[in-house]
Amino acid sequence: MRTYSNLFQQICSFKKLHFSYFKARKCKRYRDYVLEFGRNLEKNLIKLNQELLNQTYCHGSYREFIVCDSKKRHIRAAPFRDRIVHHALCNVIEPIFDKSFIFDSYACRKEKGTHQAIKRLRKFLKTLSKEKRNIYCFQADISKYFDSIDHDILFSLIKKKIKDKKILWLVKEILDSCCIRKIYKDLFSFRQIGIPIGNLTSQLFANIYLNEIDQFAKHGLKEKYYLRYMDDFLFLSYSKKDLFQIKEKINLFLRENLKLTLHPKKANIFNVKNGIYFLGYRNFANYRLLKKDTVKRFIKRQKFYQKKLNQGLMSQKKFNASLSSWLAYAKFGDSWRLRKKILKTF
């Protein structure tokens, strides 16, 4: 296995930190905390550079808030200066780990994403449907995934690739900055569990962690029709019995190797004739539809925006931007009639 060392200078050089500053402020350049940091940009970056080089850098406290979209999410946002460090770290170590990820892992990776995952699922379904046989799907996600990641296991996986002790120190500093909970083994030792959803590093760490299940699925179980988007994954097969066996093996692997469990209500095996609900769409071999809940949420939100627009509390430009954004999302599904109806309504 190839390992990497002497990478720390690539992270904490002034040039790299300056580049990471621009990445961290993207779409946020007029926020108060970004303007405050940028007011003395050179001085702040030099200070960050020295703290990293001297290993005196300490991660700041998180701002916590709740986001409600399809479900409530507890977000922990790091201070802006720490986000610069997150970008600097990921810029260097993400390409190293990405090389070892399987092709069919689609979350938070370059040239991947939801659309590519859905296109791949359609390709799987088309290939399997040529046989004119029943196709079954085992679809699951992990129960409280981000809150359940074990720091010791994650750190051991990172150490397999990264040997630079200073980078490992920085990774540990970021991990220790936000432990969701501690599980005490005894009076003197405990396990740290959980990583914050809001961190850029958490996206990479989450992929590193579940790469273990990817490798097991593709090389241990030798399953061809498997793909994953973050903690939502699925297998396709002609055999329902095989999928039940896979479910048992996956559950055992997760418990014994990663200290994770499948979501009790979201680990199901079913015939795909009624479609597969995956990443916001109801997917079939030859077409895809939007989920009804997604459409209902959009209409409810847009009616609220319409009310604000009529009261002069929202600009026409912002209203149109919201509508255009959703229509672009809907266009990826087979939704011509729906989009026509939405345009008539709003």
C-alpha angles and dihedrals in degrees: 000000000000116000131194130221140167093041099126095090088058089059103045104036113120090241093054093045090050090052090047090051090061091048092049094050095048110133088000104069095122096049113118095242092050092049090048093053092043093052089077097019100153093046093047094048092047089052091049090047092053094046091053094045092049092041091234093120114127123191115239130235122279129244109225128207142149124250119197118200117127087340139000115279126190105221124196112196119198122219113272096251089055091050088058088056090048090055092046091052095045092047089062106034103032095073089051093056095036090066090063096047119102121252092246097061106102112172123105096349132124114264091008128084137123098310093052091047091052092047089051091050090052090051090052091049093047092050094049094043091062088078093061090227132126112277120209131196132206105201124178146150135202121266109247090340104182091041091052103051110123112227095210093052092045092048092050090053091051091048090058089069105024120059099166102113093206092055089048089052089053092047089051091049091054093045093049092048093076118022107171093204143342126232110204116219091186138328093293106037138044143171120241113222134191141028127222118262091217098063122097087215090057091064091056094041090050091054092047090052097049093040082085091065090044091055091046092050096047102034105019099041092022092221114168099188100060130116137166137203107190105302095342110092140159144193126206126206144151089233121075089188091056091052092053088053090048090050091054092047093047092048091050092046092050093050097044101038107027104020090236133129134208116252104263094223099036103053103090140156117209147150110269095219090104093047135257118270102220132153096346098314138089101233128209132169094260105023145010132221132200117253113257092230090055092053092046092051091050094049091048092049094045091050088053090051090047089056091049090048092052090049091051092246094117132042122240088237093058092044091051091047091055091048094046092048093054093044089054089052092048092048090069087067126059094268110131094131093044093050091048090052092047091052091052090050097048 
